[in-house]
């Protein structure tokens, strides 16, 4: 299994809610799993749609299908199902995305001087 694909247990959880499955209304999709893996690959690598590897099929068809699923709320349903068994593998944090404030690095803090207005001094 490549790192940008769903595991078999994750696929088994979502395969029955996807449009285009056998027995659902409309056209039966050629390969829903390949399409979902293409979308995951695209987001995990950060590539543009045009740079999707040919093994995932035509990038334009993949993008068009992704857009249709987004408008109809399919992705929301998929993420809700996968979140029920979250293992937080998507929540990896490293130093490339976390920046520390200058004070956390030991920089000296400036003292704050409060200046009173002339009106406040007169009172």
C-alpha positions in Angstrom: 0.0 0.0 0.0 1.3 3.5 -0.9 1.2 6.1 1.8 -1.4 8.2 0.0 -4.1 5.6 -0.1 -7.0 4.6 2.2 -6.5 1.5 4.3 -8.8 -1.5 3.6 -10.7 -0.9 6.9 -11.2 2.8 6.0 -12.4 1.9 2.5 -14.8 -0.7 3.9 -16.3 2.0 6.1 -17.1 4.5 3.3 -17.6 2.4 0.1 -21.4 1.9 0.7 -22.2 5.6 0.9 -20.4 6.7 -2.3 -22.3 7.7 -5.4 -21.7 5.6 -8.4 -21.6 2.3 -6.6 -23.3 -0.7 -8.1 -27.0 -0.6 -7.3 -27.3 3.1 -6.8 -29.2 5.5 -9.1 -27.3 6.8 -12.1 -24.1 5.6 -13.8 -22.0 3.1 -12.0 -18.5 4.4 -11.6 -15.5 2.5 -13.0 -13.5 2.6 -9.8 -14.5 4.7 -6.8 -11.5 3.6 -4.7 -9.0 4.8 -7.4 -10.8 8.1 -7.5 -10.8 8.6 -3.7 -7.1 7.6 -3.6 -6.4 10.2 -6.3 -8.0 12.9 -4.3 -6.1 11.9 -1.1 -2.9 11.8 -3.1 -3.5 15.3 -4.5 -4.2 16.8 -1.0 -1.4 15.0 0.8 1.3 15.9 -1.7 -0.1 19.4 -2.4 0.2 19.0 -6.2 -2.1 20.8 -8.7 -4.8 18.7 -10.3 -2.9 18.8 -13.6 0.0 17.0 -12.0 -1.9 14.0 -10.8 -0.1 10.8 -11.9 -1.7 9.1 -15.0 -2.3 5.9 -12.9 -5.2 7.8 -11.3 -6.8 8.5 -14.7 -7.5 11.8 -16.4 -6.9 14.7 -14.1 -9.8 16.8 -15.6 -12.4 14.1 -15.0 -11.1 13.6 -11.5 -11.4 17.3 -10.7 -14.8 17.5 -12.2 -16.0 14.5 -10.2 -14.4 16.0 -7.0 -16.3 19.2 -7.6 -19.6 17.4 -8.0 -19.1 15.4 -4.9 -18.1 18.6 -3.0 -21.3 20.4 -4.1 -23.5 17.5 -3.1 -21.9 17.0 0.3 -20.4 13.6 -0.3 -17.0 14.6 1.1 -18.7 15.9 4.3 -20.3 12.5 4.8 -17.0 10.7 4.1 -15.1 12.8 6.6 -17.8 12.3 9.2 -17.6 8.5 8.8 -13.9 8.4 9.0 -13.8 10.7 12.0 -15.7 8.1 14.0 -12.6 6.0 14.0 -10.0 8.8 14.1 -6.4 7.8 14.8 -5.2 11.4 14.3 -2.8 10.3 11.5 -3.9 13.4 9.6 -2.9 15.7 12.5 0.9 15.5 12.1 2.6 18.7 13.1 6.2 19.4 12.5 8.5 22.5 12.5 7.7 23.4 8.9 4.2 24.6 9.9 4.8 25.7 13.5 6.4 29.0 14.2 7.4 30.1 17.6 7.0 33.7 18.9 10.2 35.6 19.5 9.7 35.6 23.3 9.6 31.8 23.3 13.2 31.8 22.0 14.5 33.8 24.9 14.4 37.3 23.5 14.3 40.0 26.1 11.0 41.6 26.7 10.7 45.4 26.3 9.4 47.2 29.4 6.1 48.9 28.9 6.0 52.7 29.6 2.6 54.2 30.2 2.4 57.8 29.0 -0.4 59.8 30.5 -2.1 62.5 28.5 -2.0 66.1 29.6 -5.7 65.9 30.6 -5.0 62.9 32.9 -2.0 64.7 34.5 -4.2 67.8 35.3 -6.8 65.7 37.1 
